[in-house]
Amino acid sequence: MNEVEHNILAGFVDASALDLANLVLGVVGVWLMIRRTLWAFPVGLVAVTVQGVLFWRSHFPADALLQVFFFVTLAWGWWHWARGGRTAADAAGETKAELPVGRLTWRGWLVTLGLATGAMVAWATMVGPWMGAAMPWRDAFIAMFSVAAQVLQARKNVENWPLWLAVNGVAIVSYWSAALAFTAFLYAIYLGLAVAGWRAWRKALRVQDAERAGAAAEGLKA
């Protein structure tokens, strides 16, 4: 067994029950999100609660507070996914359409990236020094672009997945360079899930587009 494999195995062996629960809930939550099922939200709410407890116990108050934002965003996303596919015509509840996967416009992309970048700079220059962060810019990028990705996911925008890819990629490189093979391995799992999520949601978009084109063609025939 080489050193990397040993570090990964030691990470699992030394992990607390809460750490392992956090890992399992996180993986299951993302897998459910890939499948676009509402069950992703209650699992995600439990996952960020556990994550918040772990951060609080480790004396990372800013990171723990960030989980409160994720909790609120997930709760709103649950409502939005459950109700957003309904129209005024089916407000009585007879019909319940699934909220379709959406796309950002170029303006939406620019606004998202601009806000995330601005928040990253503020976090790195103010929150990072207050917390005594060793790598404030890395921490700020991961935190603020995770926030942006979470908001887009709650809105069911397909662009949440490339943002998660960027976040996980930066995390893998950072933790690997710091000789934290176990943490880098965990983010590699999330990276693979983000790739799968992006592919699955893009496929769903193509199906939606084909269905809309078919419905439009039928309408013209009528």
C-alpha positions as CSV (number, residue, x, y, z in Angstrom):
1,M,0.0,0.0,0.0
2,N,1.5,3.4,-1.0
3,E,1.4,6.5,1.1
4,V,-1.7,8.0,-0.7
5,E,-3.7,4.8,-0.3
6,H,-2.6,4.6,3.4
7,N,-3.7,8.2,4.0
8,I,-7.1,7.6,2.4
9,L,-7.7,4.5,4.4
10,A,-6.5,6.2,7.6
11,G,-9.0,9.0,6.9
12,F,-11.9,6.5,6.9
13,V,-10.6,4.6,9.9
14,D,-10.1,7.8,12.0
15,A,-13.3,9.5,10.9
16,S,-16.0,9.9,13.5
17,A,-19.5,8.5,13.1
18,L,-20.7,12.1,12.4
19,D,-18.0,12.5,9.7
20,L,-19.0,9.3,8.0
21,A,-22.7,10.3,8.2
22,N,-21.8,13.6,6.6
23,L,-20.0,11.8,3.7
24,V,-22.9,9.3,3.1
25,L,-25.6,12.0,3.3
26,G,-23.6,14.3,1.0
27,V,-23.1,11.6,-1.7
28,V,-26.7,10.3,-1.5
29,G,-28.0,13.9,-1.6
30,V,-26.0,14.7,-4.8
31,W,-27.0,11.4,-6.4
32,L,-30.7,12.2,-5.8
33,M,-30.1,15.7,-7.2
34,I,-28.7,14.2,-10.3
35,R,-31.9,12.2,-10.7
36,R,-33.9,15.5,-10.1
37,T,-36.0,14.0,-7.3
38,L,-37.5,16.0,-4.5
39,W,-36.0,13.6,-2.0
40,A,-32.7,15.4,-2.6
41,F,-33.9,18.3,-0.5
42,P,-34.7,16.6,2.8
43,V,-31.5,14.6,2.5
44,G,-29.6,17.8,1.7
45,L,-31.1,19.6,4.7
46,V,-29.9,16.9,7.1
47,A,-26.5,16.9,5.4
48,V,-25.9,20.6,5.8
49,T,-27.1,20.4,9.4
50,V,-24.5,17.7,10.1
51,Q,-21.9,19.7,8.3
52,G,-22.7,22.8,10.3
53,V,-22.4,20.9,13.6
54,L,-19.0,19.6,12.5
55,F,-17.8,23.1,11.6
56,W,-19.1,24.5,14.8
57,R,-17.3,21.8,16.9
58,S,-14.1,22.5,15.0
59,H,-14.4,26.2,15.8
60,F,-15.1,27.4,12.2
61,P,-18.0,29.8,12.9
62,A,-18.0,31.4,9.5
63,D,-18.2,28.0,7.8
64,A,-20.9,26.9,10.2
65,L,-22.9,30.1,9.4
66,L,-22.5,29.3,5.7
67,Q,-24.4,26.0,6.3
68,V,-27.3,28.1,7.6
69,F,-27.5,29.8,4.2
70,F,-27.3,26.5,2.4
71,F,-30.1,25.2,4.7
72,V,-32.4,28.2,3.8
73,T,-31.5,27.8,0.1
74,L,-32.3,24.1,0.1
75,A,-35.6,24.8,1.9
76,W,-36.5,27.4,-0.7
77,G,-35.4,25.1,-3.6
78,W,-37.6,22.3,-2.2
79,W,-40.6,24.7,-2.3
80,H,-39.6,26.0,-5.8
81,W,-39.2,22.5,-7.3
82,A,-42.5,21.3,-5.8
83,R,-44.5,24.3,-6.7
84,G,-42.7,25.9,-9.6
85,G,-44.0,23.5,-12.3
86,R,-47.6,24.4,-11.6
87,T,-49.5,27.1,-13.4
88,A,-52.5,29.2,-12.5
89,A,-54.7,26.7,-14.4
90,D,-53.8,23.8,-12.1
91,A,-53.6,25.8,-8.8
92,A,-56.3,23.6,-7.4
93,G,-53.8,20.7,-7.5
94,E,-55.4,18.4,-10.0
95,T,-52.2,18.6,-12.2
96,K,-48.7,18.8,-10.9
97,A,-46.1,19.3,-13.6
98,E,-42.4,18.8,-12.9
99,L,-40.4,22.0,-12.9
100,P,-38.3,21.9,-16.0
101,V,-34.5,22.2,-16.1
102,G,-33.6,25.8,-17.0
103,R,-30.7,27.6,-18.7
104,L,-29.1,30.9,-17.8
105,T,-28.9,33.7,-20.3
106,W,-25.5,35.2,-21.0
107,R,-26.6,38.1,-18.8
108,G,-27.6,35.7,-16.1
109,W,-24.1,34.1,-16.4
110,L,-22.4,37.5,-16.1
111,V,-24.5,38.5,-13.1
112,T,-23.8,35.2,-11.4
113,L,-20.1,35.2,-12.0
114,G,-19.9,38.9,-11.1
115,L,-21.7,38.5,-7.7
116,A,-19.7,35.3,-6.9
117,T,-16.4,37.0,-7.7
118,G,-17.3,40.1,-5.7
119,A,-18.4,38.0,-2.7
120,M,-15.1,36.0,-3.0
121,V,-13.0,39.2,-2.8
122,A,-15.0,40.4,0.2
123,W,-14.6,37.0,1.9
124,A,-10.9,36.8,1.2
125,T,-10.0,40.3,2.3
126,M,-12.3,40.5,5.4
127,V,-13.6,37.1,6.7
128,G,-10.3,35.2,5.8
129,P,-8.0,37.4,7.9
130,W,-10.5,37.5,10.7
131,M,-10.5,33.6,10.8
132,G,-6.7,33.5,10.4
133,A,-7.1,31.4,7.2
134,A,-3.9,30.0,5.8
135,M,-5.2,30.2,2.2
136,P,-8.0,32.9,2.3
137,W,-8.4,33.1,-1.5
138,R,-8.9,29.4,-1.9
139,D,-11.3,29.3,1.0
140,A,-13.2,32.3,-0.4
141,F,-13.4,30.8,-3.9
142,I,-14.7,27.5,-2.6
143,A,-17.2,29.2,-0.2
144,M,-18.7,31.8,-2.6
145,F,-18.8,29.8,-5.7
146,S,-20.4,27.0,-3.7
147,V,-23.1,29.5,-2.7
148,A,-23.6,30.5,-6.4
149,A,-23.8,26.8,-7.4
150,Q,-26.3,26.1,-4.6
151,V,-28.6,29.0,-5.6
152,L,-28.6,27.8,-9.3
153,Q,-29.3,24.3,-8.2
154,A,-32.3,25.5,-6.1
155,R,-33.5,27.3,-9.3
156,K,-32.9,24.1,-11.3
157,N,-30.5,25.8,-13.7
158,V,-28.2,23.3,-15.4
159,E,-25.2,25.7,-15.0
160,N,-25.0,24.8,-11.3
161,W,-23.0,21.7,-12.3
162,P,-20.0,23.5,-14.0
163,L,-19.7,25.7,-11.0
164,W,-19.6,22.6,-8.8
165,L,-16.9,21.2,-11.1
166,A,-14.8,24.3,-10.6
167,V,-15.3,24.3,-6.8
168,N,-14.4,20.6,-6.5
169,G,-11.4,20.9,-8.9
170,V,-9.9,23.7,-6.9
171,A,-10.5,21.8,-3.7
172,I,-8.8,18.7,-5.0
173,V,-5.7,20.5,-6.1
174,S,-5.5,22.5,-2.9
175,Y,-5.9,19.6,-0.5
176,W,-3.7,17.3,-2.6
177,S,-0.9,19.9,-2.5
178,A,-1.3,20.2,1.3
179,A,-0.8,16.4,1.5
180,L,-4.4,15.9,2.6
181,A,-5.1,12.9,0.4
182,F,-8.3,11.8,2.2
183,T,-10.0,15.2,1.8
184,A,-8.8,15.4,-1.8
185,F,-10.3,11.9,-2.4
186,L,-13.7,13.0,-1.0
187,Y,-13.8,16.0,-3.3
188,A,-12.8,13.7,-6.2
189,I,-16.0,11.7,-5.5
190,Y,-18.0,14.9,-5.6
191,L,-16.2,15.9,-8.9
192,G,-17.3,12.7,-10.5
193,L,-20.8,13.2,-9.3
194,A,-20.8,16.7,-10.7
195,V,-19.7,15.4,-14.1
196,A,-22.6,12.9,-14.0
197,G,-25.0,15.6,-12.9
198,W,-24.1,17.9,-15.7
199,R,-24.5,15.1,-18.3
200,A,-27.8,14.0,-16.9
201,W,-29.3,17.5,-16.7
202,R,-28.1,18.4,-20.2
203,K,-29.8,15.2,-21.5
204,A,-33.0,16.3,-19.7
205,L,-32.7,19.7,-21.4
206,R,-32.4,18.0,-24.8
207,V,-35.5,15.9,-24.1
208,Q,-37.4,19.0,-23.0
209,D,-36.4,20.9,-26.2
210,A,-37.5,18.0,-28.3
211,E,-40.9,17.8,-26.6
212,R,-41.4,21.5,-27.0
213,A,-40.5,21.3,-30.6
214,G,-42.9,18.4,-31.1
215,A,-45.7,20.3,-29.3
216,A,-45.1,23.4,-31.4
217,A,-45.3,21.3,-34.6
218,E,-48.5,19.7,-33.5
219,G,-49.9,23.1,-32.8
220,L,-49.1,24.3,-36.3
221,K,-50.8,21.3,-37.8
222,A,-53.9,22.0,-35.7
